């Protein structure tokens, strides 16, 4: 599983904070809406990418700082073509004036203007940055002082998310065990076997999507349940 997939395994409460500009959150862009509406496009939080644009071509933008979700606002409309409404939150503001947009929305990155897989930054880049007053001033002028903040790194972000994911997993496991106690022994066995088949099907689906270089779609999930219904 890629690092971005690990970043996206957050709790439901975290994923639905679409109204606020989080200090750092995973964001996406929708190429389908850009082509369909001739619009510049905007940012999608994880929840909107999964629910409002599940059947669209999505570009992962990794994490960005202090940006709000644009799903359903004017960034996704053009002329007479209106944006697809956000299904998770109504009455969103028409724009997010504090958001900063660039060619990332078209799936291109860095000054190289290439897809993300075409270049790799050197390891420990932040640790190599000079912190003398002169260079700190240059970073401040470029609004890049966050590069000197160790808590701003992807590694720190992952570390902060991990306890929430583990706690959520534990809560789900405890709820499942409590529910299992309500069944007869033979029913528990059948239920456990069914859960095992579902887990294997989800893992196979995730591996297939990753090998094809795409995200899991709603159609993939529907296919899983159709196949399980035949067994």
N, C-alpha and C positions, 0 to 999 in steps of 0.2 A: 504494500500500500504506500503511495507517495506521501510526502510530508503534507501537501495541501489537503489530502484526504483526511489525514490525522487532525489537521487544524479544524476541519469542518465537523468533527464529531463532538459537538458541544451540546449542552443541555437545551431542552426546548425553551426554557425561560431565557437563556442567553440568546438563542437564535431569533427570538421574536422581539428583540429590542430594536425594532426597525424605525421607531419614531425619533430616536436620539442619535447623535453623532458620537459613536464610541471612540475612545482614544485609539483603539486599533480593532478592526474587525475584518473578516474575510468578505471580499466584494467580488462581484461578477459583472460582465457586460453581456448584452443580448444582441448578437449579430443578426438574428432573424428579424427583430423589430426594427433595427436600423435599415435593413434592406427593404422591408415591407413598407415602412412609412417614409423612407428617405430622411430619417431623423438623425441627429448627432448621437443619440443614445445617452445613457447615463448609468449610474451605479445601481446594482441590485444587491441587497443583503442576501444572505444565504437562504433565509426563509422565502423570500420572493423568487429567488432563482429556482427553488425547488417546487413551489406551489403555483406561482403566477406564470412562470415561463418554463414549466417542466418539459414541454414538447418542443422547445426552441434550441437553436445552436448557441450555447453559452461559452463564454471565455472566462477562465479563472484569472482573476487579477491579484491573487494572493491577498495579503492584508494591506489596508490603507489606513491612514491616520485621520481622525476627525472629519470623516465624510458621512453624509446622510444618504439613505436609500432614496433613489429617484423613481422607483416603480410607479407607473401610472401618471407621472407628472408631465410637464410640457417638454421635458428632454426627450420623451418618446413619441411626440406628435410632430407633424409637419404639415402646414397648410390645412387642407380639408381632411387629412387622415389623423384621427384621434388615437391617442395611446390606449393600449389595452389597460383596462382599469386594474388597480391593485385589489386583489381578493382578500387581503389580510387586514388592510386598514383603509377606511374611507376618509374623505375630506382631508387628504394630504395637501400640503402647500403646493402651488403650481411650480415652484422652483426652489432650489437650495442654493442661495447666493454665495454661501461660504464654501461650497464644494469647488474643487480644482480639477479640471478635466484636461486630458491630453490624449495622445495616440494610443494609450493603453486600451481605450474603449474599442478600438479596431483590432485588438489582439496583437499590437506591436509594442515593443519595449525598448528602453534605453535610447541613447543617441544613435545606436546602430539601426533603429527602426525595423527590427526583426522580431519574429516570434520568439517567445521566451526560451525555447529549447535550443536556440542557435548560439547562445553565449552563456558562459558560467563565470560568475564573479569569483575572485580569489578567496580562499578561506581566511577567516579571521581578519577580514578587511577593516572592521571597526577598530580592532585592537591596534592596527597599524597607523591609524590616523593621528597626526600630530595634534597635541592639545596645547601648544604654546599660545600666548595671548593673540599673536598675529593671526594664526590659523583659526582660532576660536572666533575671532572677529569676522573672518571671511565666511565661516560657516553660518554665523549669525546673520550676516548680510544676505546670504543665500537662503535663509530660513531652513537651515539643515542642522541646527544644533542638536536635534534629536539623535543624530548619528553618534553622539558622544554619550548618550544615555544607555547604560547596559540593560535597563528594564524595557527598552524599546525594541530589542532584538526579537527575531522570530523564536529563538530558543527560549527567551524569557516568556514570550507569549504562550508557547506550548506548555511551559512549566506551570503557568498560572491556570491554564485550562484543564490540565491533567487531573487535579483533585476533584474538580466539578464533574468531569466525566466518570471518574471512578466512583464518586458518591452516587451519581445517577444510576450507574450500572448496579451498584449494591442495592439501591432502593428497588430497582426493577426485579432483581433476583429475589429479594425478600418478599416482595408482593407476589411473585410467582410461586414461591414455596408456600406462602399462606393460602393461596388459592388451591394449590395441589392437595392440601390437607382435607379439602372438602370433597374429594373424590374417593371412590373405592380403589383398592390396590390395582385391579386390572385396568381401571380407567386411567390411573396415573401412568401406567406403562404405555398405554396407547397415546396419551397426551405427550409424554416425553419423547416417544418415537416421532410424533408429528412435529414437535419443536426441532428435533434434530434434522429432519428432512428440510424444514424451512431454513434453518441456519446454513445447511450445505448449499441449498439453492441460492440463497443470498450471496454467499461467498463465491459461487461459480459465476453468478451474474456480475459481481463487482470485478472479478478477474477478467471476464470477457470484455466488459466495458473499458477497463484499463488497457488491455492489449490492443483495443481498437482506437485508443486515444480519445475517448469521449466520456461524457458523464452518464450516470445512470438516469434513465428517463422513466416517466410514469408508465410508458408502454412496456418497459422491462419488468416493472413490478407487476403489472397486470398479467404478463406472460408467466411469471412465477406462480401466481395463484391459479391460472388456468391449468398449468402442468400439474400442480399439486392436486387439483380437483380430479384429475384423471387417474391418480394413483390410489 
